[in-house]
Amino acid sequence: MNSALSMNSAIDSSIHGQMDLGGSLSPALLACISVVIILYYYIFARVGSTTVKIAKQAPSVGSITLEIILWGLFIFIVGINAMQYYYNINIKTDLKSLLSGAQKIKI
């Protein structure tokens, strides 16, 4: 019993030693990271700034229909997942018998 406790405390102390960032985060390192982030933003903000404005076209009927179908499918999937999560409903279907005449649904 005692050996298990000492083993757990040794593992906990080694994990804590690896995850401790208090002493390794120096102000010079923080300044270097900040400079790199600022340079990255500055370079990529200047690269694509010369774009030509294109007049916006009205969306087609096909794209509107596809968008409605996709949003409906997304809402349906979120609703089914919420029902399964809150009401603890597990519906399992076999893919083998999905298209056959005898469908099996296990509730």
TORGU-649196 format. One record per residue: residue number from 1; x, y, z of N, C-alpha, C, O, CB in turn. Coordinates in pm, 1 decimal, always signed. Each point is the difference from the previous one (the first is absolute). Glycine has a CB too. Layout:
// TORGU-649196
   resi        nxx        nyy        nzz       caxx       cayy       cazz        cxx        cyy        czz        oxx        oyy        ozz       cbxx       cbyy       cbzz
    NUM          X          Y          Z          X          Y          Z          X          Y          Z          X          Y          Z          X          Y          Z
...
END
This chain:
// TORGU-649196
   resi        nxx        nyy        nzz       caxx       cayy       cazz        cxx        cyy        czz        oxx        oyy        ozz       cbxx       cbyy       cbzz
      1      +82.7     -119.2       +0.0      -82.7     +119.2       +0.0      +86.7     +125.1       +0.0      -27.4      +95.9      -72.1     -153.2     -220.9     +192.6
      2     +285.3     +122.9      -39.0      +89.0     +115.1       +9.2      +78.2      +21.5     -128.6      +24.7     +113.7      -40.2       -7.2     -152.4     +284.8
      3      +21.3      -71.4     -309.2      +77.9      +11.6     -123.5      -84.6      +59.1     -112.0      +51.4      +73.7      -84.2      +88.1     -269.8     +154.1
      4     -270.5     +164.1      -71.6      -88.1      +56.3     -102.4      -15.2     +149.9      +19.7       -4.2      +74.6      -97.9     -118.2     -292.6      +81.4
      5     +114.1     +263.2     +139.8      -11.6     +143.0      +27.1     +126.9      +73.6      -39.6       -6.7     +109.1      -56.6     -150.7     -158.7     +243.8
      6     +273.9       -9.4     -157.7     +125.0      +67.0      -36.5      +17.7       +2.1     -150.8      +57.6      +94.7      -53.5      +44.5     -166.0     +270.5
      7     -150.1      -30.8     -286.8      +10.2       -3.1     -145.5      -88.8     +108.4      -61.3      +40.7      +69.5      -93.1       +8.9     -317.2     +100.1
      8     -172.3     +261.4      +46.9      -90.3     +103.3      -49.4      +54.3     +140.1      +25.3      -11.6      +87.8      -85.5     -178.9     -242.6     +124.9
      9     +249.4     +175.9      +77.0      +54.4     +132.5      +29.3     +121.6      +29.7      -87.6      +22.6     +115.3      -36.6     -106.3     -134.2     +272.8
     10     +161.4      -82.4     -270.0     +115.4      +20.2      -88.8      -47.3      +35.5     -140.7      +58.7      +86.3      -65.4      +77.9     -248.7     +202.3
     11     -242.1      +96.3     -183.5      -54.5      +30.2     -132.9      -59.1     +140.0       -1.5      +21.5      +75.7      -94.6      -69.4     -319.4      +55.5
     12      -27.1     +278.7     +144.1      -60.3     +132.7       +7.2     +106.1     +109.8       +2.5      -16.8     +103.5      -64.5     -178.2     -202.5     +185.3
     13     +303.5      +77.5      -47.3     +103.4     +103.1       +7.3      +73.9      +13.1     -132.5      +38.6     +110.7      -37.6      -13.6     -155.4     +282.4
     14       -4.3      -66.7     -317.0      +68.8      +10.9     -129.1      -88.6      +69.4     -103.0      +50.2      +78.5      -80.4      +79.7     -287.1     +132.3
     15     -259.9     +181.5      -51.3      -91.8      +67.3      -92.3       -7.1     +147.5      +33.8       +0.1      +83.9      -90.2     -134.0     -294.8      +61.9
     16     +127.8     +244.4     +156.3       -5.0     +141.3      +40.3     +127.2      +72.6      -41.4       -5.1     +116.8      -38.5     -142.5     -177.0     +232.1
     17     +261.7       -7.7     -186.2     +125.7      +61.6      -40.4       +6.3      +26.5     -149.3      +61.2      +97.8      -42.8      +47.8     -211.4     +232.7
     18     -171.3      +28.0     -269.9       +0.6      +19.6     -144.6      -96.8     +109.5      -42.5      +24.4      +68.0      -99.7      +37.5     -307.4      +71.5
     19     -169.9     +257.7     +100.8     -102.8      +95.7      -39.6      +21.0     +138.3      +61.2      -75.7      +91.8      -31.4      -81.1     -282.4       +9.2
     20     +254.5     +208.1     +106.3      +23.3     +127.6      +65.9      +67.0      +96.9      -97.5     +113.7      -22.9      -41.3      -94.0      -92.9     +265.7
     21      -88.9     +223.4     -261.3      +54.7      +99.1      -92.3      +37.2     +130.0      +71.1      +37.4      +97.3      -65.5     -174.6     -198.6     -116.2
     22     +127.8     +104.1     +310.9      +24.2     +123.4      +73.0     +141.8      +52.2      -14.2      +18.6     +120.3      -18.2     -190.8     -192.9     +176.1
     23     +272.2      -13.0     -150.4     +138.0      +44.9       -6.5      +54.5       +7.5     -141.0     +100.1      +67.8      -22.8      -69.1     -165.1     +244.6
     24      -93.3      +29.8     -317.6      +57.3       -6.0     -133.8      -50.1     +109.9      -92.4      +53.1      +15.0     -110.0      -32.3     -257.7     +141.3
     25     -119.6     +319.2       +8.6      -55.6     +104.8      -85.3      +64.7     +133.3      +38.9      -47.6      +70.2      +89.3     -173.6     -196.4     -114.9
     26     +330.0     +159.2      -43.0      +73.5     +121.3      +32.7      -55.2     +118.0      -79.8      -68.0      -20.3     -100.6     +273.7     -116.3     +152.7
     27     -177.4     +258.9       -8.9      -45.2     +117.5      -74.7      +60.6       +7.5     -140.6      -64.5      +50.3      -92.0      +38.4      +68.3     +309.8
     28     +148.9     -167.8     -235.5      +61.5       +1.9     -132.8      -74.5      -93.7      -95.2      -21.5      +33.9     -116.3     +244.7      +19.8     +220.4
     29     -262.3     -170.6      -55.3      -76.2      -94.0      -81.5     -136.8      +58.1      -36.0      -45.7      -14.0     -113.4     +165.8     -177.8     +223.1
     30     -184.3     +255.9      -14.8     -129.0      +63.6      -24.8      +13.7     +111.8     -102.9      -87.6      +15.8      -85.1      +15.1      -72.8     +318.6
     31     +178.7     +133.9     -227.6      +23.3     +107.5      -96.6      +24.6      -57.6     -139.5      -50.3      +53.9      -98.6     +145.3      +90.8     +281.8
     32      -18.8     -252.4     -192.5      +25.4      -64.1     -130.3     -128.2      -52.6      -61.9      -23.0      +18.6     -119.6     +251.8      -80.6     +196.6
     33     -311.5       -2.5       +1.4     -127.3      -51.5      -50.7      -88.9     +114.4      -46.3      -66.1      -10.9     -103.3      +83.2     -186.5     +257.2
     34      -19.6     +306.8      -78.5      -81.0     +115.9      -37.5      +47.8      +61.2     -130.7      -81.5      +36.2      -84.9      +36.6       +7.5     +326.2
     35     +175.6      -31.7     -258.5      +55.3      +57.0     -123.4      -33.2      -89.5     -118.9      -35.8      +50.4     -106.4     +222.3      +57.6     +237.4
     36     -175.7     -237.4     -115.4      -31.5      -92.5     -109.1     -147.3      +11.7      -38.1      -31.9       +1.9     -118.9     +213.0     -159.0     +197.1
     37     -270.2     +164.7      +17.8     -142.9      +12.7      -29.0      -29.0     +130.9      -71.1      -77.6       +1.9      -95.6      +24.2     -142.1     +295.4
     38     +114.0     +250.3     -155.3      -23.0     +130.0      -63.7      +54.1       -0.1     -142.7      -67.2      +49.3      -90.6      +78.9      +63.9     +315.2
     39     +108.2     -167.5     -246.8      +55.6       -8.2     -135.4      -85.8      -87.8      -90.5      -22.4      +33.9     -116.2     +251.1       -0.3     +211.2
     40     -275.9     -143.7      -43.7      -86.4      -89.4      -76.7     -126.1      +73.8      -44.1      -39.3       -8.1     -116.4     +128.5     -190.5     +243.6
     41     -152.2     +269.9      -35.4     -120.8      +75.2      -33.4      +31.0     +108.9     -102.2      -75.3      +17.2      -95.9      -17.5      -64.3     +324.6
     42     +200.2     +119.8     -210.3      +35.3     +109.7      -89.4      +28.0      -50.3     -141.6      -45.8      +60.1      -97.2     +139.3      +65.2     +292.8
     43      -19.1     -233.9     -207.7      +34.9      -53.9     -132.4     -124.3      -47.1      -73.3      -18.9      +33.9     -116.8     +243.5     -102.7     +203.1
     44     -309.0       -7.9      -20.8     -115.5      -56.3      -68.4     -114.1     +100.2      -14.7      -89.7      -22.9      -81.1     +155.2     -199.0     +169.8
     45      -65.9     +330.1      -14.9     -100.1     +104.0      -20.9      +33.6      +81.2     -124.3      -90.0      +52.2      -65.8      +46.9      -41.7     +313.1
     46     +170.6       +0.7     -280.0      +43.1      +78.2     -116.4       -2.7      -79.7     -130.1       -8.1      +59.4     -107.6     +150.0      +73.2     +260.8
     47     -135.4     -265.0     -146.1      +10.8      -82.0     -120.5     -126.1       +5.9      -85.3      +10.4      +20.1     -121.0     +145.1     -169.8     +244.0
     48     -271.5     +133.5      -66.3     -122.6       -9.5      -78.4      -85.8     +123.9       +2.4     -121.9      -11.2      -13.1     +127.9     -226.1      +58.1
     49      +51.8     +355.8      -28.9      -82.6     +119.8      +15.2      -42.0      +62.4     -133.1      -84.5      +89.5       +0.7     +200.8      -49.9     +213.8
     50      -61.6      -82.2     -328.2      -36.9      +59.1     -128.9      -95.1      -93.6      -73.8      +41.5      -73.8      -89.4     +179.7     +195.9      +77.1
     51     -346.7     -118.8      +49.3     -100.6      -81.3      -66.0      -98.8      +89.7      -72.6      -25.8     +112.7      +42.3      +52.0     -292.6     +131.5
     52      -80.7     +129.7     -281.8      -97.9      +73.9      -78.0     -137.9      -32.9      +54.1      -31.8     -116.5      +23.6     +180.2     +115.5     -229.4
     53     -229.5     +102.5     +225.4     -135.4      -20.4      +49.5      -86.6      -54.9     -113.3       -6.7      +59.5     -107.5      +33.9     +128.0     +277.1
     54      -92.5     -299.2     -146.1      -87.3      -62.4      -98.1     -144.1      +16.9      +47.7      -31.3      -18.7     +117.6     +211.5     -149.4     -185.8
     55     -267.2     +204.3      -27.1     -140.9      +18.2      +34.8      -58.4     -133.8      +44.8      +25.3     -104.0      -60.7      -47.2     +295.5     -104.6
     56      -55.5     -186.5     +270.9      -57.6     -121.0      +55.3     -119.8      -42.9      -84.1      -89.2      +80.2      -27.6     +168.0      -16.1     +258.7
     57      -80.2     -190.9     -271.4     -109.3      -52.9      -79.0     -104.0      -62.6      +91.3      +30.5      -45.7     +110.1     +124.6       +6.1     -303.4
     58     -278.5      +38.5     +145.0     -107.1      -63.4      +75.8      +20.2     -151.7       -2.3      +35.1      -55.6     -104.0     -195.0     +245.9      +48.4
     59     +138.2     -258.0     +169.1      +17.5     -145.4       +2.7     -106.1      -69.5      -85.7     -112.8      +47.7      -11.9     +212.6      -30.3     +242.5
     60      -61.9     -129.8     -289.3      -92.9      -73.1      -85.1      -98.1      -80.8      +84.6      +19.6      -17.5     +120.2     +154.8       +6.1     -300.8
     61     -278.5      -36.5     +117.0     -102.2      -78.2      +68.7      +58.9     -131.3      +50.6      -34.1      -46.3     +108.9     -144.3     +150.3     -252.9
     62     +267.2     -163.7      +64.4      +62.9     -125.1      +41.1      +84.5      +14.6     +125.1       -2.9      -86.3      +87.8       +3.0      +18.4     -324.1
     63      +75.5     +177.3     +244.8      +84.0      +18.6     +118.5      -83.7      +30.6     +123.4      +35.9      -40.2     +110.7     +148.6     +121.8     -257.6
     64     -295.2      -11.0     +129.1      -89.2      +27.8     +113.9      -63.9     -130.2      +48.5      -10.0      -23.7     +120.4      -36.4     +257.1     -208.5
     65       +3.1     -317.9       -6.5      -60.7     -128.1      +36.2     +100.1      -89.1      +72.8      -33.4      -61.8     +101.0     -119.8      +79.4     -298.9
     66     +274.9      -24.0     +147.0     +103.9      -80.2      +64.6      +29.4      +51.9     +140.6      +18.7      -79.4      +92.2      +80.3      +28.1     -317.2
     67      -94.8     +181.7     +242.3      +25.4      +57.5     +131.6     -111.7      -33.1      +97.5      +26.2      -30.5     +116.4     +102.2     +214.3     -224.5
     68     -251.7     -178.2      +62.2     -113.7      -33.2      +86.7       +5.1     -146.9      +40.9      -26.0      -33.3     +115.7     -112.7     +211.1     -227.7
     69     +172.2     -265.5      +17.8       +9.0     -143.0      +31.2     +111.1      -25.5     +100.6      -19.1      -75.4      +95.4      -67.8      +18.7     -323.9
     70     +203.1     +118.8     +208.1     +112.9      -22.4      +91.5      -28.2      +53.7     +139.7      +31.8      -66.4      +98.6     +122.5      +77.9     -293.6
     71     -213.9     +108.8     +205.7      -34.7      +54.1     +131.5     -105.0      -86.8      +68.8       +6.6      -21.8     +121.0      +47.3     +252.9     -203.0
     72     -151.4     -280.9       +4.4     -101.0      -88.8      +57.9      +61.0     -128.7      +51.6      -36.0      -47.4     +107.8     -132.0     +144.3     -261.8
     73     +260.6     -154.0      +77.4      +68.6     -122.3      +42.7      +83.1      +24.7     +125.2       +2.9      -83.6      +90.4       +3.4       +5.4     -328.1
     74      +61.2     +192.7     +243.3      +80.2      +34.5     +117.8      -87.9      +12.8     +124.1      +34.2      -52.8     +105.8     +130.5     +171.0     -253.7
     75     -277.6      -48.5     +135.6      -91.1      +17.3     +114.3      -58.2     -134.4      +41.6      -15.5      -26.6     +119.2      -40.4     +260.2     -195.6
     76      +23.4     -319.2      -21.4      -52.7     -132.8      +30.3     +102.8      -82.5      +77.7      -35.0      -64.1      +99.1     -107.8      +73.7     -306.5
     77     +268.0       -8.8     +164.1     +104.2      -78.7      +67.0      +24.7      +52.3     +141.7      +15.2      -78.6      +93.5      +91.4      +29.8     -316.8
     78     -102.7     +181.2     +239.1      +19.2      +56.2     +134.1     -117.9      -36.6      +89.9      +19.0      -32.4     +117.3     +115.5     +222.9     -214.2
     79     -256.5     -185.5      +42.4     -118.3      -37.0      +78.3       +1.0     -145.3      +41.6      -32.0      -31.8     +114.6      -94.2     +205.6     -234.6
     80     +163.0     -264.0      +27.8       +6.6     -142.6      +33.0     +105.9      -24.7     +107.1      -23.4      -75.6      +94.2      -51.9      +16.4     -327.4
     81     +192.1     +122.8     +219.0     +105.4      -17.4     +101.1      -43.3      +54.7     +135.6      +30.4      -59.7     +103.2     +142.3      +74.2     -283.8
     82     -242.8      +97.5     +181.3      -47.9      +56.3     +126.9     -101.1      -93.4      +64.5       +2.5      -19.6     +121.5      +35.9     +252.2     -208.1
     83     -128.5     -291.0       +5.6      -96.6      -94.3      +54.4      +69.0     -122.2      +59.2      -36.5      -46.8     +107.9     -130.8     +126.2     -275.1
     84     +266.8     -130.4      +96.3      +71.9     -116.6      +50.7      +75.8      +33.2     +127.6       +9.9      -83.5      +90.0      +10.6       -2.8     -323.2
     85      +33.2     +207.4     +241.6      +78.0      +38.5     +117.5      -90.7      +24.1     +120.7      +25.4      -53.1     +108.1     +148.2     +154.8     -258.6
     86     -278.7      -22.2     +132.8      -83.7      +38.2     +114.1      -94.0     -110.6      +45.2      -22.7      -15.4     +120.0      +36.4     +247.8     -199.6
     87      -68.9     -309.7      -13.4      -96.8     -102.0      +35.5      +59.6     -139.8       +3.6      -71.8      -97.3      +22.8     -101.8     +240.3     -122.4
     88     +303.9     -154.1      +77.3      +71.8     -127.4       +6.4      -63.3     -104.8      -91.2      -22.1     -113.9      +41.1      +88.8     +167.1     +193.8
     89      -95.3      -14.3     -357.8      -56.5      -89.6     -100.1     +114.4      -51.1      -85.6      +75.2      +78.7      -57.6     -298.5      +44.1      +56.0
     90     +236.6     -255.3       -6.8     +102.6      -61.3      -84.4      -69.2      -77.2     -111.1      -59.0     -105.1      +24.8     +222.2      +88.8     +169.2
     91     -156.6      +67.4     -315.3      -59.0      -68.2     -114.4     +113.8      -56.6      -83.0      +84.2      +73.8      -51.1     -288.4      +79.0      +49.3
     92     +205.5     -285.3      -11.1     +104.8      -66.9      -77.4      -65.6      -75.1     -114.5      -90.7      -80.0      +22.6     +240.5      +58.2     +181.4
     93     -106.0      +45.8     -324.4      -51.2      -73.2     -115.8     +114.1      -74.8      -64.5     +113.7      +47.2       -1.5     -295.8     +122.6      -35.8
     94     +151.6     -286.5      -16.1     +100.2      -77.8      -73.1       +3.6      +50.1     -142.8     -104.6      +11.4      -64.0      +70.0     -214.6     +211.5
     95     +151.9     +233.2     -198.2      +11.3      +47.3     -137.3      -32.5     -111.0     -100.1      -41.0      +29.0     -112.4     +213.7     +136.3     +187.0
     96     -155.2     -290.3      -36.1      -30.8     -111.1      -89.4     -149.0       -6.3      -30.9      -39.0      -26.3     -113.8     +234.3      -99.2     +206.1
     97     -277.6     +149.4       +7.3     -144.0      -13.2      -18.4      -68.1     +134.3      -24.7     -122.7       +8.8       +3.7     +129.5     -209.8     +141.8
     98      +71.4     +305.1     -170.4      -58.9     +132.1      -17.9      -81.1       +9.4     -127.4     -108.1      +58.9       -0.8     +296.7      +37.0     +127.8
     99     -137.3     -153.9     -235.6      -70.0       +8.4     -126.8      -82.7     -124.9      -31.4      -65.5       -5.6     -104.1     +246.9     +154.5      +25.4
    100     -179.4     -246.9     +165.1      -78.6     -121.3      -24.1     -143.2      +20.5      +48.9      -31.7     +102.3      +60.6     +239.4     -245.3      -39.1
    101     -292.9      +45.6      -48.1     -140.3      +11.4      +38.3      -21.7       -5.3     +149.3      -90.7      +64.8      +52.3      +33.3     -167.6     -266.4
    102     +140.1      +26.0     +283.6      -14.6      -15.6     +145.2     +102.4      +86.2      +69.1     +114.9      -40.7      +17.3     -201.7     -193.6      -43.2
    103      +46.0     +353.6      +65.6      +92.4      +89.2      +69.1       -4.3      -29.7     +150.3     -105.4      -27.6      +57.4      +74.3     +206.7     -236.0
    104     +146.5     -172.6     +238.2      +11.9      -26.4     +143.0      +42.4     +126.8      +69.6     +105.2      +55.8      -31.0      -47.6     -296.6      -10.3
    105     -137.8     +287.0     +134.8      +33.2     +117.6      +79.6       +0.8      -42.2     +145.7     -100.0      -50.1      +51.5       -1.8     +209.7     -222.1
    106     +213.5     -139.4     +236.2      +12.6      -34.4     +141.4       -9.5     +127.9      +80.9      +78.1      +93.1      -19.8      +65.4     -295.9      -32.1
    107     -237.9     +207.1     +141.7      -16.6     +119.8      +84.1      +38.7      -36.3     +141.7       -5.8      +84.7      +89.2     -180.0       +6.5     -236.2
END
